[in-house]
């Protein structure tokens, strides 16, 4: 499956296409999250943020034009938001 085909299928609600994106970009997303939160959260909590990123990707698939760019931006923003939430406890 190509990225363009996977995106079209994702926009139609395909769970298989979502799995394709998760397989392809999970390392990329988790690296971004780890670079921001690695010193403040354990692995399980960072995986939860990554899950939230892919859920947001799923929910907003109709707005996505560049999957890698979208995932990177969402991962960065969600990790920074989580860091702000942790601000009082770190």
Secondary structure, DSSP 4 states (H G I P E B T S, - for coil): --HHHHHHHHHTT-HHHHHHHHHHHHHHHHHHHHHHHTTTS-HHHHHHHHHHHHHHHHHTGGG-S-HHHHHHHHHHHHHHHHHHHHTTT-
